[in-house]
Amino acid sequence: MDSLPVYVTVAQVDEIPPGTCRTVEVEGIFLALCNVNGTFRAVDNTCPHAGGPLGEGTLDGEVLECPWHGWRFNVRTGERPENPEICVACLEVRVQGANVQVKIPLTL
């Protein structure tokens, strides 16, 4: 049986100003939720280099820099600009009214 995608509210629009990120949790998974000039993006919060918290990093346009060792990731594609073979997972985000929602992948 097919299921509809599930979206979960993880923040309010006004909680994450443009140009900033923060860590959010959804169903035990930690994500870096970023506001790129009014467009919200979500990526895995764990940097693949040393496990740094990406949600505590610095956002420059679409590029998020890990606060621990400076590894950078494009929050739209998940790719590392310096080596596109290294990525973090991206999740679909939508805004419903004042709610920022992340699409939760379903496993059957």
Residue pairs with C-beta under 8 A, 6 or more apart in sequence:
3 106
3 108
5 92
5 103
5 104
5 106
6 103
6 104
6 106
7 94
7 96
7 101
7 102
7 103
7 104
8 26
8 27
8 101
8 102
8 104
9 96
9 99
9 100
9 101
10 24
10 25
10 26
10 31
10 33
10 42
10 100
10 101
10 102
11 22
11 24
11 33
11 99
11 100
12 98
12 99
12 100
13 95
13 98
13 99
13 100
14 98
15 22
15 100
16 22
16 33
16 34
16 35
16 40
16 100
17 35
18 35
18 36
18 37
18 38
19 35
19 36
19 37
19 59
20 34
20 35
20 59
21 32
21 33
21 34
21 35
21 54
21 55
21 56
21 57
21 59
21 64
21 75
22 32
22 33
22 55
23 30
23 31
23 32
23 33
23 45
23 53
23 54
23 55
23 56
24 30
24 31
24 33
24 42
24 55
24 102
25 31
26 102
26 104
27 104
29 44
30 44
30 45
30 46
30 53
30 55
31 42
31 43
31 44
31 45
31 55
31 91
31 102
32 42
32 43
32 44
32 45
32 53
32 54
32 55
32 57
32 64
32 75
33 40
33 41
33 42
33 55
33 93
33 100
33 102
34 40
34 41
34 42
34 43
34 59
34 64
34 75
35 59
36 59
36 61
36 62
36 75
36 76
40 93
40 95
40 100
41 62
41 75
41 76
41 90
41 93
42 75
42 90
42 91
42 92
42 93
42 102
43 54
43 64
43 73
43 75
43 78
43 88
43 89
43 90
43 91
44 54
44 78
44 88
44 89
45 53
45 54
45 55
46 52
46 53
46 54
46 88
47 53
47 54
47 66
47 68
47 69
47 71
47 73
47 88
48 71
48 86
48 87
48 88
49 66
49 68
49 69
49 71
50 68
50 69
52 66
52 67
52 68
52 69
52 71
53 66
53 67
53 68
54 64
54 66
54 73
54 88
56 67
57 64
57 65
57 66
57 67
58 64
58 65
58 67
59 65
59 75
62 74
62 75
62 76
63 72
63 73
63 74
63 75
63 81
64 72
64 73
64 74
64 75
65 71
65 72
66 72
66 73
71 80
72 80
72 81
72 82
73 79
73 80
73 81
73 87
73 88
74 80
74 81
75 90
76 90
77 87
77 90
78 87
78 88
78 89
78 90
79 86
79 87
80 86
80 87
91 102
91 103
91 104
91 105
92 102
92 103
93 100
93 101
93 102
93 103
94 100
94 101
94 103
95 101
